[in-house]
Amino acid sequence: MPCRSVFSRGKRKPSIMGLILSGLSGSGKSTALHALEDLGCFCTDNLPLPLLEPWAGQVSQRGKPMAVCVDARSDSPEVLHRDLRKLREHKDEWQLIFLEADDATLLRRYSTLRRRHPFAPKLDLPQAIAAEREALVKARGLADLVLDTTGMNPYELAAMVEAFWQKNHAEIRGQPITVTLISFSYQCGLPPDADMVIDLRFLPNPHYQPELSPLSGRDAPVQTFLEQYEEVIETEEKLQQWLSFVWDKMRQERKRYFTLAIGCSGGRHRSVYMVERIAAWMRHEGMATPLIRHRELPL
């Protein structure tokens, strides 16, 4: 089990402007920064700390929270520690997370990614890792939170960083999944961007009712026709149950986009009806405000 140490730094800070990420190369700083970006933070990587104040001044005008990554790429370890120490002494609206991992994990990650270590080429990789760890030990001591990412996958690391950030920003939550609901006709092929496809061709077809054929699933007569059939109601309920089941799973997997395609023979009646019904249900449940695309209907 990796160590997850929290360093207390006195009284709770009254107002948190942003978050600084630092740590060892290969410890997951990019993953952590992407997680903060998904929370709605304005993020910058590899920013020299003397530029933090003018950068923050520009970003604050946009009304967005901020996160920045600084490490051995940004400046020498000595200058980095000096600037971080000054920042912690005089700018208590910033918090610092330091990321690290054991040597074996860092070696494996560098071997997989084939990235160049900041302390190379003067040192081989094991020496570079050891040298960076020693050089950043003072910066580590300034952190509000030290995360050992050994054994963590990217999703677990992102969840830890999000939890730390949200603890101090109750008003900020993870970005919702962007949902697109598409109705389509199988005669015209499957939507290429669909994550999930539902076939409704087994349901009663309003197309064979002369007075309903020119209408669509958005029209009341078609809706009334479909809702008289128990299998239509049950299909809607089963879809709702399935989406309720997978929703938290998708959020845990950090899925940001989800496209559900619902098809029928002509793409005008059954699929349009069900897309509208599922969209209304998702809005009512607070899951998402879906984008609706009826592919076979005129704009």
N, C-alpha and C positions, 0 to 999 in steps of 0.2 A: 504494500500500500504506500503510495508516494506521500511524502511529508507535505502538508499544506500549512505553513506557518503564518500566523498573523502577528505583526508587530504593532503594538499600541503606541500611539504618539501623543498621549495626553488627552486633552479635552476634545470632544467631537468638533470638527470644523463647522463653522456656522453656515458657510455657503460654498459649495463645491462647484468650481468653474469647469474643471475638466480632469482628465486622467492622463498620466504619463506612463508609458510602458517602456521598460528597459529589461536588460537581462542578457543571458548568454546567446550567442549565435546558434540557431538550430533549436532553441527551446520552445518555439511556437509563437513568437511575437506577431508574425504576420497573421496567423490564425486568430489571435486575440484581437488584433486591430480590425480584422474583417468582421468579427462578432460585434464590436462596438459600432462599426459602420452600419451594420444591420439594425442596430438599436436606434439609429437616427443621428449618431454623432458625426460631426465633420472631422475627418481623420487625415493625418499627414504622417508619412513615414520618413525616418532619417532626417529629422529637423535639428540643426544646431541650436542648442538651448539659448544662446544670445538672441536668436530670432523669435523666440517663443512669445515675448510680449507684443511686438508688432503684429505677428501672425494672429495671436489671440484677439487683438483689438479689431482686426478685420473680420474675423469669424464671428465675434460676438455681435456684430451689427446684423448678422443674419438670424440671430436669435436661436442658434443651434448649440447644443452641448459639444464639447471638444475632446479629442483624444489624439495624442501624438506619441510616436515611437522614437526614442533616443537610445543609442547604444554605441558600441565601439566604432561603428561606421561614422557616427556624427562628429566625434572629436576624440582626442587622446583620452585614455582612462582618467588621467590626472585632471584634465580640464573638465571632463564629464562629471567627475565627483565634485569638483569645486563648484560648478554651476548648479548641480542638483542640490548641494548643501545650502547654497545661497537662496535658491528657490524655496526650499523647505523652511528656511528661517524667516523669509520675508513675504512669501506668497502662499499662505496656508489654504487658499482656495483650490490648490492642485493636490491631487493624490498620486501616489506612485505604486505601481505593481512591478515587481521584479520576477522574471521567469528564469527557471533553470531546469536542468535535467542531469542525470548521471552521465559519466563519460561514455559508457557503452551505448547509451541511447543516442547521444549526440553523434558518435561515430557512425552509427547505423543510419541516422537521418541524413548525414552528409554523404554517405555512400549511396543512398537511394536517390537523393536530389541532385547529386553531383554539382553542388554549389561550391564556390570558393570561400574559404574561411577568411574573415577580415585580417587575421594575423598571419596568413600565408602571403607570399611563398617563402618567407624567411624561416618558417618553422614547418615541420611536417604536421599532419592533422592532429595526432594525439598531443604533441607539444603545444600546438596553437590553442587547443581546447583548454589545456592546463594553464597556459599563460593568460588567457582571457579570464578564466575563473578567478585567478589570483588578482588580476588587475582590477576586476570589478567588485571585489569583496567589500570595499568601502561604500560603493553605490548601493550594494545589496542591503547594507545596514541602515540605509535611509528609507527603505520601503515601508509602506503601510501594509502591504501584503506580499509575501514571497510564495510563489507557486512552483512546486516541483512537478514538472509535466512528465516525468518518467512514468511510463505505463498508461498515460492518458491518450485517448484518441482525439482527433480534432473536435468532435462534438462535445466530449466531456470538458475539454479545455474552454471551448466557447461558452458552455453553460456556467462554468465557474466564474469566468470574467463577467458575464452578463449578471450573475447573481450579486457579485460585488458592486457592480455599477448601479444596479437597481435598488440596492440597499440604501444608497445615498440619493437616489433619484426616483422617488415613489411615483412621480408623474410620468416617468418614461418606461414604456414596456416594449417588448419585442415587436418588430414590424409584422403586421398581419400577412398571412399568405394571400398573394394576389391570385384570385380565382377567375377563370374564364369558363363560361358555360356555352357550348356550341350545339345547336341543332343542325342535323345534316341529313342528306339523302344517301342511302347506300348506292344508288344508281350513279352517283357522282363521285364515289370514292370516299375513303376515310380521311378525316382531317389529319394532316401530317404532324401537327403539334399536340395531339391529344395524349394525355397521360393515362386516361382511363376511358374506355368506350362501352357504352350501354346500348344494346340492340332491343328496340321496342317493337319489332315487326310481329311479335306474337300477340299484340294487343288488337282489339277491334279497330278497324280502319274507317274513319269518317269519309274517306275519299269515295266510298261506294254509295254514299248518300248524296243524291243529286243536289240537294239544297245546301249541303255542307262542303262539297268538293271545291268550290272557288274560295272558300274561307280559309282561315289558318287557326292554329291552336291558341292564338291570342283572342279569338272571337268567342263570345259567350255561347252561341249555339253549339259550337264544337266542344267547348268545355262541358256543357250540360250533357252532350251525347256521351263523352268519355266517362264522366263521373257516375253514370248509371251502372257501370260495370265494376264488379267487385275486384277483378284482377288489376284494373287501373289504379284503384285506391291502394291495394296491397303492394303493387310495384312501387308506388311513391313512398309508402311506409318503409319498405325494405331498403330503398335507396337512402332514405334519411338515417336508418339504423346503421347502414354501412359507413356513410360519411361521418356519423357521430363516433363510430368506433375508430376510424383511421385518422381522425383529425388531429388528436393529440400526438399520435405516432408520427405523423408528418411534421408537426411542429418540433418534436424532439429530434427528428432527423434534419432540422433546419431547412426544410423545404420552403422556398420562397414563392414558387409559382406552381399552380395546379390547374390543369385544363381538363375538364370533363366534357366529353362529346357524347351526345345522345342522338341516336339515329333511328330512322324509320324508312319506309319505302320511298316516299316522295319528299321527306324533309319539311313538310308543311303543317301537319296536324299533330300526330302523337308526340313527335320529338319536340316540337315547339311548345306544346302544352306542358310537357314534363320539365323542360328547361325553365319555363316561367314559374312553375310550381316549386322547383328546387331552389331557384333564386329567391323567391319570396320567403321560403322557409329559412334559408341561410341568413337572410337579413333579419328576420324575426329572432333567430337564435343568437344573433350577434357574432356569428362565425366569420362573416365576410360580407362585403358588398360586391357581388360578382359582376364582372363584365359579361354582357350577353351578346352572342353573335348567332343570328339565325341565317345560316349560310345560304339557304335556298330561297329565302324571302327577299323581295326587292327592298332596297334601302328606303 
